[in-house]
Amino acid sequence: MMGQKYCLTSEQWKYAQACLTLAKRFGLIDDDSPEALEKRCAAKNAETVAAERNGQVTYGTRCYNIAAYLQYELTRFKLDFVEPSDRIRALGVCPDFTAEETRAFYDANRDLFTRYFNDSFSYDEVRLIIEKRLREEVYDNLVQDILCESQNR
């Protein structure tokens, strides 16, 4: 089973594959196949080795195994959507939210915006966080749509 190679259950692998498919549709990657994932992992590792050989300072993971690299990509794709990259913005797939929508989320979820002594962050302090959270929901729905497409085949 493909997911075992990446230390994933079959359900986790289906979700990962749906995220890769979405990234391909967005033009973030050219190929969503497992083989292409492995090539991107090898290229990322080679890039780090080359940078270190050239005396450049590198941060973060120095050598990804395939499972870690998959997690890195899935996180990067979601972040590209949640904090829209120029490429995602150009596609027009990432929504902007009105002040009314973000305020409604704030009012419905005030418990998410409290401090240690139970006082609340103001709406102005968390408005950008709310927009990102709402975009996460949109992203997750797009992934779920892909999962539904694959089930309906």
ROKESE-362178 format. One record per residue (C-alpha): residue number from 1; y, z, x. Coordinates in pm, 1 decimal, decimal comma. Layout:
REM residues N
R    i     north        up      east
R  NUM         Y         Z         X
...
This chain:
REM residues 153
R    i     north        up      east
R    1       0,0       0,0       0,0
R    2     344,8     -97,1     132,0
R    3     515,7     234,1      53,0
R    4     272,0     432,9     268,2
R    5     391,8     244,0     575,0
R    6     739,7     381,2     503,8
R    7     616,6     732,0     408,1
R    8     697,1     668,5      41,9
R    9     504,6     705,7    -280,7
R   10     457,7     387,6    -482,9
R   11     742,2     491,2    -716,0
R   12     974,5     559,1    -424,6
R   13     884,1     223,0    -271,7
R   14     959,9      45,1    -602,3
R   15    1299,3     214,5    -610,1
R   16    1367,8     123,7    -244,7
R   17    1265,4    -236,5    -309,9
R   18    1501,9    -250,5    -609,1
R   19    1786,5    -121,2    -389,6
R   20    1707,9    -385,5    -127,7
R   21    1705,2    -653,6    -398,2
R   22    2044,4    -534,9    -523,9
R   23    2180,8    -542,8    -167,8
R   24    2055,3    -898,8    -134,2
R   25    2222,3    -998,3    -461,9
R   26    2546,3    -846,9    -334,3
R   27    2514,8   -1039,0      -8,7
R   28    2483,9    -725,4     203,9
R   29    2153,7    -853,6     345,2
R   30    2001,0   -1201,8     352,4
R   31    1641,0   -1100,5     293,4
R   32    1497,0    -806,5     100,2
R   33    1141,5    -840,9     232,1
R   34     966,7    -565,0     428,8
R   35     945,3    -796,5     729,1
R   36    1321,2    -850,0     726,2
R   37    1372,4    -473,1     699,7
R   38    1162,8    -425,9    1011,5
R   39    1363,2    -694,8    1193,7
R   40    1692,8    -527,6    1097,2
R   41    1551,7    -195,0    1222,0
R   42    1452,5    -348,7    1554,5
R   43    1793,8    -515,0    1585,0
R   44    1973,2    -185,4    1514,3
R   45    1764,7      -9,5    1779,7
R   46    1830,6    -291,1    2029,0
R   47    2203,5    -268,7    1954,8
R   48    2203,9     101,5    2042,2
R   49    2009,0      43,2    2363,8
R   50    2249,8    -234,2    2466,9
R   51    2553,7     -17,8    2390,9
R   52    2416,0     267,4    2600,6
R   53    2333,9      28,6    2884,7
R   54    2696,3     -89,2    2877,0
R   55    2818,4     268,4    2906,7
R   56    2944,1     292,7    2548,7
R   57    2924,3     623,0    2367,3
R   58    2688,3     608,1    2069,9
R   59    2673,9     852,9    1783,6
R   60    2397,0     936,3    1543,3
R   61    2038,2     827,7    1558,4
R   62    1949,2     652,9    1881,4
R   63    1615,4     506,8    1777,1
R   64    1513,8     463,4    1413,8
R   65    1157,0     459,4    1297,4
R   66    1111,7     229,8     998,8
R   67    1120,5     510,4     739,0
R   68    1445,6     651,7     879,1
R   69    1600,3     306,4     899,8
R   70    1509,3     235,5     536,6
R   71    1683,0     558,2     434,7
R   72    1984,0     462,7     647,1
R   73    2010,9     124,6     474,9
R   74    1966,6     264,1     124,3
R   75    2239,8     518,7     190,5
R   76    2470,0     256,5     342,7
R   77    2424,6      20,4      45,8
R   78    2506,6     293,7    -202,9
R   79    2810,2     404,9      -2,9
R   80    2931,6      42,6      18,5
R   81    2934,2      47,2    -362,1
R   82    3063,2     400,0    -422,7
R   83    3349,1     365,2    -174,7
R   84    3377,1      -8,8    -229,4
R   85    3371,6    -220,0      82,7
R   86    3582,8    -534,8      87,2
R   87    3270,3    -743,6      24,0
R   88    3178,0    -540,9    -285,5
R   89    3536,1    -548,6    -414,4
R   90    3543,5    -928,7    -370,8
R   91    3230,4    -962,6    -585,5
R   92    3399,1    -786,7    -875,6
R   93    3087,5    -580,6    -951,5
R   94    3232,4    -240,7    -874,9
R   95    3433,2     -95,7   -1161,3
R   96    3764,9      79,8   -1146,0
R   97    3810,2     364,5   -1388,2
R   98    4108,7     454,0   -1599,6
R   99    4276,8     790,5   -1582,5
R  100    4136,4     860,0   -1929,5
R  101    3777,6     794,6   -1813,2
R  102    3806,6    1013,5   -1505,9
R  103    3984,0    1286,3   -1701,0
R  104    3710,3    1280,0   -1966,2
R  105    3446,9    1326,2   -1693,2
R  106    3647,2    1614,5   -1546,5
R  107    3681,7    1783,6   -1884,3
R  108    3311,7    1737,8   -1965,5
R  109    3196,4    1864,5   -1625,9
R  110    3436,3    2139,4   -1527,4
R  111    3150,5    2348,7   -1394,5
R  112    3109,5    2096,0   -1112,1
R  113    3460,4    2164,6    -987,3
R  114    3467,7    2539,6    -933,3
R  115    3522,0    2748,2    -622,7
R  116    3348,5    3062,6    -507,6
R  117    3547,0    3300,6    -728,6
R  118    3503,7    3072,9   -1031,6
R  119    3851,3    2925,2   -1021,7
R  120    3862,3    2549,4   -1067,4
R  121    3983,8    2261,9    -856,7
R  122    4258,5    2078,1   -1037,6
R  123    4201,8    1730,0   -1174,8
R  124    4433,6    1582,8    -909,6
R  125    4226,9    1745,3    -633,7
R  126    3902,2    1585,3    -751,7
R  127    4005,0    1257,0    -915,9
R  128    3874,2    1043,4    -626,6
R  129    3548,0    1237,5    -618,9
R  130    3505,7    1170,8    -990,7
R  131    3561,1     797,6    -940,6
R  132    3293,7     795,1    -671,4
R  133    3054,3     988,0    -894,8
R  134    3111,0     741,3   -1179,0
R  135    3044,7     450,7    -940,1
R  136    2720,4     620,6    -832,1
R  137    2611,9     613,1   -1195,8
R  138    2695,0     242,5   -1219,2
R  139    2501,4     172,7    -897,9
R  140    2200,4     368,0   -1022,4
R  141    2211,3     174,9   -1351,1
R  142    2214,1    -156,5   -1162,0
R  143    1907,4     -44,5    -966,3
R  144    1738,4      62,7   -1290,1
R  145    1811,8    -280,7   -1437,5
R  146    1628,0    -440,5   -1143,9
R  147    1335,5    -202,7   -1194,0
R  148    1324,0    -301,7   -1560,9
R  149    1334,5    -670,7   -1467,5
R  150    1032,8    -626,5   -1241,4
R  151     842,1    -437,2   -1512,4
R  152     911,1    -712,3   -1766,2
R  153     758,6    -982,9   -1546,8
